[in-house]
Amino acid sequence: MEGNLMTESKGNLDVLSDDGWEELLSWLPKNIDEKMRETGAFTRSRKIKKPADLLRIALAYPVLRKSLPDLSRWAAEQGIADMSFISIWERMQVMVDFLRWLVGDMLSSFVVPVESNMALAPVDATTFSLPGSNKRDWLLHMVWIQGQPVNIRLSKARGKNTGESFKHLENVPQNVIYMGDRAYGTPTGLANARENGRYYIARFTWNNLPLFETRECTECVRPEKKLSVMKCGEILEFTAWTKGKNTDPFPLRIVVVRKDKQSAEKALRRCIHESKRKGYTPQKITLFMSQFIVLATNLSETDVAKESIAEAYRWRWQIEREFRRFKSTTYIRKLVNQKDSTVEVYILASMVAWLLSYKIAKQKSFFPWGYPLGKSCRMGYVKY
């Protein structure tokens, strides 16, 4: 038996057996064949009988963690397709648009409508490295609402429109509170969220988000003066102004929580360690601010208390847990190919597999026998 199937889903994501694959297809959108032809993912039946067979090979790529030559041999042994690994590679290059559609369609079934009360929406990205690289090469951006993934975006780690920022939020609900870590706390990202009518809570560093006392932005906020008197467990708030290179000044509500002694000392040690590792001396303000959690928001004091702002941000860690679960479930640490389109196919296929696992686990959790009963068995007695 294969020993490298996805750990949380050995029973759920069976791409090996024909029966298992047929069951998986029942969890996917019904119009897959049509969409694969429409997007150009499947244009001819030469050496491969139908679109679903090509999708099966694409999903087996990350699930079984096979190289393309091994994937080619596996497909032939299973009687799915007798194709060289070069042919499989060529077919995968044109699957990107279809897999993007498939991930989006599957996500749409998870979206919980938010009508009146504001929902919390953690936003974050996780990184992947190419073979032989020790840098961040690709980013997978995700938005979660009410415990469910509602938006996924794949980008390079460097270049235009690639970073972690609120300005890259697209096709997401308006009436939620987006929560981001320090990468999202920049003047450009916060200004974009404000201009688009989105509420946010973002952690930030003093170096990346300059704060000023007035709209004129001439006098900087001095954190030592404002925060030195804070005690452990105390929450302070104040209004400040910020601006970026291409943004006009705009106001921010700043909420500060002082860490306890143990947490502050741990953060200080980590700050010093990271500075040494990267070869620079940390600034005094950086060392001082390691004692605090500082948040920027555009939620008004009359609508949301400062205590609620701090408590809400704590839930952002949910997405950190989900990223770890995704990577451990799909075994993705290092990518398996250098070519952009192949990398996208690999990550998107991994996302489809993970979303399938998520969907099946969620549905099956309601049935002790592992599947929903047919309509004829839901009421009354079973006839023999």
N, C-alpha and C positions, 0 to 999 in steps of 0.2 A: 504493500500500500504506500501511496505517496506520503512522505513524512513532512512536507513543507506546505501543507494547505494552511489557509488563514486560521489562526489559532482559535478565534472566537466563533468560527463558523464552519467547522469541519463537516457538520451535518447539514448546514444550510446552503453552502456554496459548493455543490457537487458538480463540477464541470467535467469530471472524469467519465461518469456513466451517462448513457443516453437518457435513462429515466430521470436521473438527477437534473440533467440539463433541461428536459421538458418541463420539470417542475419549476426551475428557475425562470424559464420563459413565461410561465403563468404569472409571475410577479412583476414582469416588465410591461411597459406600454404595449398595447395591442397592435399599433401601427408601425412596428419596427421595420418590417420589410419595405413598406412604402417610404419611410423616412430615409432608410439607407440608400434607396435608389434616388430619391429626391435630392439628397445632399451629395451624391456622387460617391458615396462610400462603397456601393456595390453597383457595378455597371455591366458586368458580364458573368456568365456561369461557367466559364472555362476553368476546369480543374477544381472548382468548388460549386456545389449544387445550388445553394440558396443563401440569402443574406444572413440568416440566423447562424449558419455554420461559421461564417467569417467573424461574427460577433463572439461566438464561442471561443474561437482561437484568440481573439483580442483579449477576452477576459482571462483566458488561461495563462496568458503572458505574465501578468503580475501575480495571479493567484497561485500558480504552480511554480513561479520563480524560475522559469526556464530561459536559457539562451535561445536566440532565434533558430540556430541549427537544431537544438533539442526540441524546440516547439514544432519545427517542421516534421521531425521524426515521430513525435507524439501524435500529431494530427493524422499522419499516414497510418500509424498503428491503430488508431481509433476509427479509421475509416471515414474521417471527416473531410479530409482533402489531401490529395497527393501533390504537394507543392514544395518547391525548393524554398530555403529560408530567404533567398533573395526575393522570390515572388511574394512571400508573406510580408517581408519588409516593404515592398512596393505597395501592396494592398493597404498596409497600415498607414502609409503616408497620406492617404486620402480619406481617412476615417475621422480626422480631428473635428470637423464641423458636425458630423453626426454624433460623436461622443459628447461634444459640448451641448448639443440639443438634448441628448439622453439624460445627462446629469441635471440640466435645468428642468426637464419634464419630471424627473423623479423628485427633485427638490420641491416642485410646486405642490406635490401631494402632501408634503410635510407642513406647508405654511399654514399657520393658525391665524385667521383674520383678527386684527386688533382694531376694535371699533371705538371704544371710549377710553378705557383706562390705558395709561401708557405702559408699555411692556419694555423690559430691559433687553438690549440687543448687544451682546459682546461681539467685538470685532477684533480679529487678529490674523496673523499669517505665520506659517511654518516654512522652514527652509529645506531645500534638498541640494545635494552636491553632485556634480558630474563625476564620472570615473576618473580617479587620479587627482581630483581637486580637493582642497581643504577650505574652500571659500563657499559663501552662499551663492549659488548659481540660479536656482529657481525658487519662486515663492508661491505658496498656495494660500490664498486669502479666503477667509470664511466669515460669515455673519450668522449668529444664532439668535433665535427668538423663542422664548418659552420652551427652552430645552431642545429645540429642533433646528437643524441646519436649513437656512432659507436662501443663502446666496454663496456661490463659490466662484472664485476668479483665479486664473492661473497666469503668472507673469514671470518675466526674467527678474533677477534680483537687482540688476543695474540697468539704467537707461531711462528713456522717457516713459512716463505713466507706469512705472513698475514698483515704486516704493509702497510702504505702509502709510496710508493717508486717508482721511475722511473724504478728500476730493475725488477718490476713485470709486466711491459708493455709487452704484448704478442699479436700477431696477429693484430698489429696496423700499419697504414701507416708510411712510413719513411719520406716522404717529407712534414712534418708539423712541427710546433713549439709547443712543449708540455709545458704547463704552470701549475705549481703547487704551492701550498701554502707552509708555513714554514715546514710542515712535510716532504716535498719532498727535501728540501735543506740540504742534508747530503752528505758527501764525497762518501759514497758507492753508493747511488742512482745516483749522478751526474757522477761519474766515469763510471758506467754501461751504462748510456745514451750515454756518449762520446764514449765508446768502441763499441757500437752498431750503431754509426753513426746517433744518434737522436739529433735534436736541442731542446734546452729547455730554458725557463725562469723560475726561481724558487726564491721565496722569502725565506729568511733564517734568523735564529737567530745567533748571534755571538757565542753563546755557542755550537751550534750544527754543525757549519761549521767553523772550525779554519782557519784563513787566515794568510799567511806568505808573507814577502816581496820578497823572492827569492826562487828558486827551492830547495835549501838546507833545507828550512823550519826550519831555526834556529831563525830568528827574526820575531816575531809576528807583524801583522799590528795593529797599535794603532789608533782606530777610533776617540778618542778624538782629537788627533793631526790632523787627516785628515778632520774631518767633522765639527769641532767647528765653523769654519769661514763661513760655508754655510748659505745662507739666504733663507727665505721662497720662494718657487717657483723655486729655483735653482736645477739643476740636475748635479751631479758630477759622473765621471766614472774613474776607475783606474784598473790596472791589478794586480792580486794577485795569490798566489799559495795555494793549499790545499792538504791534504792527509788524508787517514783514516788508520785504523788498518791494513787492508789487501789491500790497494791500494797504488800505487806509486804516487809521487807528480805530479800534473797536474795543468795547468793554468786556471784561471777564469777571466772573464770580470765582474767587479762589477759596478752596476749602483745604485746610491743613490739619493732619492728624499726627501727633507726636508718637513715635514708636516707644515701646518699653526698652529698658536698658539692654536686655539680651539681644533683641532684634536690631537695635541701633548699632551695637558693637559688631554684630555679624555683618550688617550692611557696610560698616566702615572697613572691616577687614576685606570684604569682597571688592570694595571700591579700590583699595590700595593694591590688592592682588592684580586686578584687571589693569590698573595703570602701569604696574611694573611689567606685566605680560606684553602690553602694547608699546612699552618704551617711552612713557611720558610721566611727568610729575602731576598729580591731581591738584586742581586749584583748591584754595581754602574754602571757597563757597561750595564746591562739590562735596568736600569732606563734611562741612557743616550740615548741608542739606540731606546727607545720608541718614540723619536722625528722624526724618519726617517723610510722610507720604503727602504729596501736594497734588491737588486735583483742580482742573479748570472746567467750568461748566457754563452753559447759558440758561440753565433752569433758574427761575426767579426764587427769591427767598420766601415770597408769599405762597408759592406753589409747593416747594419742596424744602424741608428743613435740612440744615447742614448734616445732622446725624444720619438722615436718610440718604444723602449724597454719599457719605462714607460707606454706609452699609451696602448701598447699591453697587458700588465699585468692587466690593468684595466678591460679588457674584461673577465678575469678569473671569475669575480663575476657572470657571466652568469650561471655557473654550480651551484653556491650556490642557485640561484633563482630556478633552475630546481629541485634540491633536495627538496627544500621547497614545490614546486608544487607537486612533487611525493608523499611526505609524507602527504600533505594535501588532495591530490586526493584519495589516498589509505587508509587514516586514520591510517597509520602505525606509531606508537610511541613505543609501547611495543609489543613484540612478544607474541604469544599465547601458545607456547609449548616449552619444554626444549630440546626435542630430536633433534639432529642435522639435520637428514633427513627431519623431519617435518618442522623445521625452514626453511630449504632450499626450500621445496615445497611452503611454505607460501610466502616467499619473491619472489621466481621466478614466482609464479602464479600472485603475485601482479605486477611484472614487465611486464608480458604478458598483464594483464589488462590495465596497464598504457600505454604500447606501442600501444595496440589496440585503446585506447582513443586518443592517439597522432596521429596515422595514420588516423583514421576516421575523426577527427577534421580537419586535414590538407587537406584531400581530399574533405570533405564536404564544406570547406570554399569557394570553387570555385563554388558551386551550391546553389542558393538561395532556392531551393526546398529540399535540403538536401541529394541528391544522384545523381550520374552520370546517364545521359540518356542512354538508349540502343542504339545500333548501328543504328537501323531503324529509330530512332527519332532525330539523330544528324544533319541531313541535310534535307532540304525540309519541307514539311508540314505534320502535323500529320493527318492521315486518320481516320475517324470515321466510 
